[in-house]
Amino acid sequence: MFHQISEKYKAIQASICTSLEACDRTGIFSDDPWERSIGKGMTRVMQRGEKIAKAAVNYSSVQGLYNDELSKVGGSKGTFYQATGISSIVHPVNPYSPIIHFNIRYFQLSSGECWFGGGIDLTPHYVDEREAIWFHSRLKSICDAYHPSFYHDFKTEADNYFYSPHRDETRGVGGIFFDMLKPSNDLTFNDLLEFTLDLGKNYAPIYNSIITKNHTKPYGNRELMWQNIRRGRYVEFNLIHDRGTKFGLLSGGNCESILVSLPPMASWEYNFQVEKFSEEENTLNMLKKGIDWVNLPRYE
């Protein structure tokens, strides 16, 4: 079963890369296979495309002892684990296009315990309410096909997870996030597997629609500076709070693959202050937990 799931995830990686290449038109993914004592994987990276500044789609299949450090992310201590999954990040060229992140993963322990995790979230440099409403509506449609509580529960988890307390702001407009998702009375193992595969199949089409719409918007030095400041906040979250980054480094994974989610450039301006009533101030005001995106008014 583990091998079958791993192969399905590997196929999702290939389809995402093909879709993003078709959307970008000039960017091509490089292939960097890796193998270590803990397992193997494939890191695929696009850089300096027409619409995409940097994109990565990683696949891995690893195993080892689920020691005390690793067990801090959940599960039983002292058992043998196998884990497989894919993760992806896209940093766009145009500041009016958002950053997007996606991952799906499957863990199983020798104790018999197993679970799924993953999600999709959007990090705009400039929040566009219509775009956020559409994005969340798409995710809700996928979730609703599997369980009526999925979107509400996973959206709340995303709000709480993608939050930087030292900044008192969310990383972006959220999305869905789930972990330790296990079979139950109303959800079979296959239901959960299909849910993760469905997210993988929808990830690139969702983002392609957004980046294509925004790619031709005019921008200048002001917008580029703000993009790099927001990228800096993205870096802070990934290095300080992200559990996937911590797990990858603690498990002895390929550090280049683990840190490939970082943007090609970022900035940290000391005590940077936005102008009152500006697009930048509006974005900061929208980086809050608990916004009910799917029920916000759809302004024409």
N, C-alpha and C positions, 0 to 999 in steps of 0.2 A: 504493500500500500504506500509506504513512504516513497519508494522509487517512482511509482506511478504519479504521485502528486508532484514530485520534483520535476518530472518530465513535462507535466502540464504547465507548471510555472515557467519552465525554460521556453516552452512554446509561446507563452504570453510575452515573455521578454522579446522574442523575435518579432512578434506582431506589433508591439509598441514601437520598436525601432523603425520598422518599415513604414508605419503610419507617420511618425514624426519626420522622417526623411522626406516623405512625399509632401508634407505640409511645408517644410522649410525650403525645399527645392534645390538648395546648394549644399547643405550640410550632409556629411556622411559619418556614420558611426564607425569608430575604430573598434577592433576586437582585442581584448587583452585577457586571455585565459590565465588562471592562476591555480596552483595546487600546493597545498601544505599538509602537514601532518593531521590537521583537523578536518580536511576535506578539500573541496575544489569549488571553483566558480568561474564566471565570465563577467568581466567589467566591460561595458560598451559605452563609449563616450563620443559625443559630438561637440566640436568647438568651432567658434567663429562662423556660424551659419548665417543665412540671410535674415531670418527671424529669431533664431535661437543663438544666444551668446555661448551657452554651455548647457548640455544635457547629458545625463547619465542614466543608464538602465542596468542595474546590477542583478546578477543571479548567483546564488550560492547554495551549496549543500554541505553541511558541516556536522560534526559529531564529536563527542567527548564526554568527560565527567562533568555532571552538573554540580559543581562545587559550591561552596558557601557564597562566593562572590557572585556567580551567575544566578544563583537561586534568589538573589535579592529582587530580580525582576519577576519572580513568580515561580510556582511549581515546587516540587519536592526536592529536598537536599540529598546529595550523595548518590544519585542515580545516573545512569548513562543516558545521554540525550542525542537525538538527531533533530536537525533543524534545516528547513529549506525555505526559500522565499525569493522574492524580487523586490527591489526598491528603485525608485526613480525620482529624479529632480530635474526641473527645467528652469533655467535662468534666461529670460528673454533679452533681446537687444533693446526694444523700445520700452522706455520707462512706464508707458501706459499699459503695457502688457504685464500680467502678474507672474510671480513665481508659483509653480505648482509642485506638490510632493505627493507621492503615492507609494504604498508598499502593501504587500500581502506576505504572510509567512505561516508556516506550519511547524509545530513542535510536537515531538513525542518522546516520552521517557520510558526507560526499561521497566518502570513500575506499572506501565499501562496507561498512565495519564497522558492526555494529548489535548491540544487546543490550537485555534487559529487566531491570528491577529492581523491588523492592517488598517487601511483607511486612505482617504484622499483629502487634502486640504489646500486652500488657495491663499497666497500671500501677495496681495496687490501692493505696489509702490504707491499707487493712487487708488483709493477705494471708489469703485463705480457701483452704486447701489443696485442698478438694474442687472449688472453682471453678477453680483453676489446673489441676488434673488434667483436668477436663472440657474446658476451653479448649484445652489442648495436645492432647488426644485428638481434638478436632474438626479442628484444624490438621493433625494427622498423617494423618487420613483423607483430607483433600483432597490432601495431598502424595503419599500412597501411590498415589493413582489415576494419577499421572503418572510417578513414578520412585521406586524403593525407597530411594534415598539422600537424596531431597529433605528429608525432615523432619529427619533427623539432621544433615545438613550445614547447613541453614538455621537450625535451632535453635541450633547452635553459633555460627553467624555472629551471630545475634541476641544471644546471651549476651555475645559479645565487643564487638559494636557498641554496644548499649544499656548501657554501663558508664561510670561516672564515676570515673576514677582518683583524682581529688582527694578523693572521698568514700569510695573503696574500696567501692562498692556498685553494684549494677545498678539501672537506672531502675525496673524492676518485676519481674514474673515472666517477662519475655521473651515469646517467640513464635517467629516465623520472620522472617528477613531475608535478602535475596539481592540481588546486584548483578552487573553484567557477565555476565548469564546469556545464553549464546549457543547457537545450534543446534549439535548434535554428531551423532555416528554413531547414537545411540539416541534423540535428541530433535530433532524437526523444528521449524522456525520456528513452524508452526501449533500444535504441542504447547505451546510456551512461551507463545504468545499466549493459548491456551485456559486455561492454568494461571492466568495473571494475571486473566483474566475470571472464572474460577471463584472466586478469592479475593474479587473484587469483589462477586460475587453472594452470598457467604456472610457477608461482613463484618457487615452490619446485622442479619441474623437471629441471628448468634452474640451480638452485643452486646445486642440486644433481650431475649434470654432472660436474660442476666445482670442487666441493669438492672431488669427487671420483678420479678425475684426479690428484689432488695435494696431496692427503692424504699421499702417500708413499714417497714423496720427503724428502731426508735427511736434517736435520737441527741441529743446535747446540745452544750454549748459546748466540752467537752473534745475531742469528735470533730471539731468544726468547726475548732478550732485546729490539730489534727493534720493535717486535710485540707489546710489552707492551707500548713503547713510542707512537706508532701509535694508540693504543687503548686509550691512554691518550688524544690525539688530538680528537678522536671520542667523548670522554666524554665532552671535552670542548665545542664542537659544540652542543651536545644535551642539555647541561645545560644552555648555553648562548643564543643560537639562535633558537632552534627547537620550532616551533609554536605548534606542537602537545603536547609536554611536558608542555608548558606553559598553553595551554587550559585545559589539564587534571588536572593540579594542581589548576588552577583558578576555575574550575567547581566543585571542591570538590570530584574528583575521588579518586580511590584507589591508594595511592602513591606507594605501592609496585608494582602494575601492571604498573604504569606510568614509574617508574624508572628501570623496569626489563630489559630495553634495554641496560643498562650499562654493560660493560664486567666484567668477574669474577675477573680479575686483570688488573692493568694499572700502568704506571710509568711516572714520570715527572723528567727527568734528567736536572739539571740546565745548560742552555746554551749548550745543546748537539750539537755537530758538526759531520756531516757525513764525511767519507773519500772521497777524490776526486776520480772520476771515479768508484765508488762503486755501488752496486745494490741499496743501500739506497739513494745515490745521484740521481741515475736515477729515482727512484720513486718520489722524491721531484720535479724533473724537469717535471714530467708528471702530477702533481697536479695543472692543469691550466684550466681556462675556455676556451671554444670554440674549443676544439680539435674535429675534424671531424672523429670520430672513425670508422664509417662504410666505409669511403673512404680512410683510411690509407692503405699503401701497405701491402699485406699479405706475410710476409717474410717466406720462407721455411727453 
